[in-house]
Every structure is written in structure tokens, then in C-alpha cells.
């Protein structure tokens, strides 16, 4: 089976590389051609356009920054994808958007599986990212070898649209944890504690979280560089709040966290790294959260 991969940024480049390492034939495309150079050197084939890719592949994977880009790229693919082909969408879309796009694809005989991922770019680089699949079970089983090449823990969440919901839930929790982590570190700093020692103590405590271990370390370094920006966080929190309204669930913590990200965007811009919500506290209190020995990026 020949896979196409469109979207070779922070996340997609690593996932396409994992497919290659596992021996899959991979065709790649990105609007920034230079992002493909490493992959082409490792054996991938370059396609000049989504249409050209569609003519070569049995399945096309997309990892794109917004629903509007996903919509645009799918429409380009559908002009040339053969009936019976598969579109695997790894971008974070709303449930309604993935269902709408799947209906468009179905009219061209193309089947769809959603495959958002979670865990961070550093895990994708090592083939250890978690994958959340939604779609028909037989389609999931057909592409499972490719999923296993890219990820470590793989969950089939059921029908199309279900993965969109769980992905938004996991991101919502991560953003809430990040706000809590920022406040906890500031309490330790203003309380006169050694921040590095406080970070280790929290890591060994009942208050620990994945976010504390990863993004908390980047805050203490001062890089905040998690390769995920504030605009993307606000997009996902918007999805979460919409689900809260639809399902009748009050999301108090998510709402407060969303407002913190709105303030961070006003202060630093939408392209700023999402852990920079901690810098809001640092700037407000004129107190930094630096500690020696913490990494600038996650490995």
C-alpha cells in the first residue's frame, strides 16, 4: 500500500519519517517544499501537488493547521483519488467538521478515518505518540500496520466523530493542567522554595501530571518551546466549550483557562508558544520562574 502524507511540519514530518523507517512507500507534499528534503533523502517521493499525490497513492494522510486548510486540501485530493481510496485526517477538527468532510469524500467513493494524536511532538519523533482513531472497524484494521509504525498506544474510539471528541477532551485537560502548573510553580517561587527541587517534589507527588513533567520543565528553562502555539490552544478550547454547550456540561475550569489564553494572545500574539500563559503570571508579579538544569526542548 502506498501512503501519501501532506503536512510535514513539527508533527507530520516525524510521523511520515516513521512510516518510511517501517518500510512503507511514502509520497510527500507540503506547501513548503524544503520540509520534504530529509524525507526524500530517506526514500520518500515528492509530489508537486495534492492532485499529483492522489494519482499515486492508495491512502492519503493529512496533518494540517486548521479546518479550512483540511477542507481545501481534501477538495484538491478528491479530483484524482480513486474510488475505494482512504483519506486519514490527523488534524484536530470538530466532530461536525469531520462528519461533513467525510460525507463529501463519500460522494467520490473515498472512505475516511480520523486519527488525531496526543502526547507531544517529542513523542512523535520516537514513534511513541498516542493515536486516537475514529471510523469503521474494518478500515481501522486495514491501516493498523501503518498506525503502529507511527504511534505507540493506539485506540479505536468507535464511529467517525468520536475521536474528535476525545481529542478535544485530552487537549482541554492539558491546557487546564498547564494553567494549574504555572500557578503551582509561582506559589513555590514566591514561597522561597528552590524551584528545581520543587519541580522534582511535585513530580514525585500525587499532584504530578504529564504536563508538569514536560511543559513545566520548559517553563523553568524559559524557552516555553513545546511547538504548539496559543492560536491552536484557543481553537481546541473553543471546540471544548462548544461540546460543553451541546452536551449540557458546565466547563468552569475550561472557561477560565480559555480566558487566560485570550489574555496571553493579547500580550504575546497567537504564534507564541502555549506554555507562555505562565509568563502572564511572571510579568504580572515581576517574578521569573527560571531554574537551572531544565531543557529548552523536549527530547
N, C-alpha and C positions, 0 to 999 in steps of 0.2 A: 504494500500500500504506500502510495506517495502522499506525503503531507505537505501542505503549504503553510507558511507562517507569516502573518502580517502584523507588524508592530514589534520592533526589535529594540525597544527602549530598556529602561532599568530592569524590568521583569522579563519581557518577552525574549530578549537576547539570550538570557540564561536558559530559558525553557527550550528554545529552539536548539541551543547547543546540546542540551541533554538528549534531545531526540537524535541528533547526529551521532553522539557518543554511543547511543544504543544501537546504531546501525540502520536507522530509518533513512530512507531517501527523503530529503527535505528541500523544498523550493522556498525562497525567502523574498520578502519585499518590505520596504519601508520608504516613506517619503524622503527620508534622509539616507541616501544610498550608502554613505560611509559607515553606517551602523552594521552593514552586512559584511564588511570586509573580513572580519575574523571568521565569520561563519562560512563564507565562500572559500576561504583558505583551508577550512577544515572539511570541505566537501559538499557544502550546500550549493544549490543552483540559484542564481539570481533571476528574478522576473522583473521586467521593466514596469509592469502594471498589474493590478489585481486581475484584470481580464486575461492577461497572458498567463498568470499563475493558474487561474481556473481551468484553462485548457490543458494543463499538465498534471493536475492533482486529483486524487480520489476524495480527499478531505482537506478543508482549509481551516486553520486555527487563526483567530484574531485576538489581539491583546491591545486594546485601543483606549484613548483617554476619555472619551465621552460618548453618550448615546448617539449624538448627531453624527459623529465620525463612524461609529458602527453602522448606522443606517446608510451612510454614503458608501462605505466600502462594500457592504452586502449587496447593494444595488449594482455596483460595478461587477462583483463576482457572478451575480445571477445571470448576466448576459452570456456567460460562457461555461458555467458549471454544468456538468452532465446530470441528467435526472438520476437519482439514486446516490448522488454525492452527499457529503456531510459538511455542514458548517458547525464548527465548535467555537463558541464565543466565550472567551475568558475575561472579557471586560466586565466591570461591575455595572450592571443595568438594573433598572427597576423590574419587578415582575411583569408589569403590564407591557413594558417596552420589549422584553424578550419574547413574550407571547405574541405581540403584534408583528415583530420581525420574523418569528417562526412561521406565522400564517402567510406572510409574503413569500418566504422561501418555499413553503409547501406548494404554492401555486406554480412553482417552477420544478417541482419534483425533488427538491432538496430537503433533506432531513436536518434537524437542528438538535444540538446538545449544548446546554450552558455549562460552563466549567470555571466559575470564579475560584480564585486561590486565596489563601491566607497564611500568614506566618512571617512575611517579610522577604525582601529581595535577597538578603544574605542566605536564607534557606533555599531559595530558588537556585542560587549559584552552586549549591551542593546537591541538588536533586532531592531535597528534603522538605519541600513545601507541601502544605496540605491542600488537597483539591476537593472541591465540592461540586459534584455533578448532578445535573437535573435533565431528565429526558427519558425516552423509552429504554427499558432494561436491555433489550437486545442491542440497541445502539451503544449503550454503555459498555456492554461486554465485548462488542466488536472492537472498540477503540481502547479497551483497558490496557493492552500491552503498551500503547503509546503513553497513556496516563501514568503507568508505572515507571516508564522511562523518565518522565518529567518530575514526578512527585513521590512522596513517601507514604503519607496517610491519605487514603482516597475514600470518599464517602459518596455513595449514590443516595441522594436525598429524596428520590421519587420523581414525580412528574415534572415536566418543564415548568419553571417558575419557582419551584421550591428552593432551588439553590440560591436564587436571588434573595429570598427571604433570609436564609441562614447566613449568607454572606454579609448582609446589612446588619444582622444581629451581632456577628462577631466583630465587625468594624465599630459598631456603636459601643460595644463593651471596651474595645481597645482605646477609643477616644476618652471614654469616661475614666478608665484606669489611668490614662496619661494625665488628665487633669488632677486626679487624686494623688498620683505620684509626684507631680510638681508641688502640690501643697504640702505633702509629707516631707519632701526634701527641704522645702523652705522652713518648715517647723524645726527640723533638725538643725539647719544652718543658723536660724535666729535664736535657737536654744543653746547655741555654743558648742554643738557636737562636732566631732571630726566627720565631715560628710562622707568620705570614703568608708570609714568604719560604720557609719550609719547605714550606707547602702548595703554593705555586706550583712549587717544585722537584720535589716528588713528582708533581704533575700533568703535568710535562714529562718524567717518567722512565718506566722500564719497570715501576715499582711502581704506576703510576696505575690507577684504576678509576672506573667511573661513580659508585660510592658515594662515593669520595673527593671527586670533583668536586662532588657535590650535598650529601649528608648531612654530609660533612666540613666543608663551609662553614657549615652550620647549627650544628655543634658549636662552631666558632670564634666564631660570633656569640653563642652561649649560649642561643638560643631552642629549639634541638633540634626545631623545629616542621616536621615532614615530613608531618603529617596522617595518621599511621599509628601506632597505639598498640602497647604491649607485649603486651596480650592477643591482638591479631591476629598479632603475630610468633610468639607461643608456639603459637597454633593452627596456623600454617603449618609451624613446626618440628616439631610433633607429627605432621603429615602426612608430612613428610620422613623422620622416624625410623621411621614405620610402613612406608613404602616400602623403607627400608633393610633392615628385618627381613624383609619379604615377598620382596625380590629377592636377599637374601643379600649385601648390600653393607655393609661396615663404614663408618660415617659418624662418624669420630672428631672431625673439626672441627665438624660439625653438633651432635654431642652436647655438646661443651664450650661451644659458643655457646648452646645451649638452656639449660644451667645458668646461664650469665651472665644470660640473660633472666629466669630464675626468680628470681635474686638481685635484679635490677632491679625486678621486680614487687613483691617483698617490701619493697624500700626506698622505692619511689615510687608503687606502685599500678598496676593493669593499664591504666588510662586514660592513663598517662604516655606521652609520645612515645617511639617505639622507639630513636632515637639517644641516649636518656638512659642507655644502657648505658655510654657514655663517662663519664657523671657518677659511676658507680661508682668508676672509677679516680680521678677528680678528688677525690671525697670520701675515698677510701682514702689517697691520698697528700697530701691537703690542698694540691693544686696545680691551679689552673684552666687551662683550655685556650682562653682568650679571645685574640682578635686583632682589631684594628680593620679596618673596610672590608668585612666579610662580611655577607651578607643575613640577615634574620630569617626570611624565607620565600623559596622558590624561585619565580622568575618564568618 
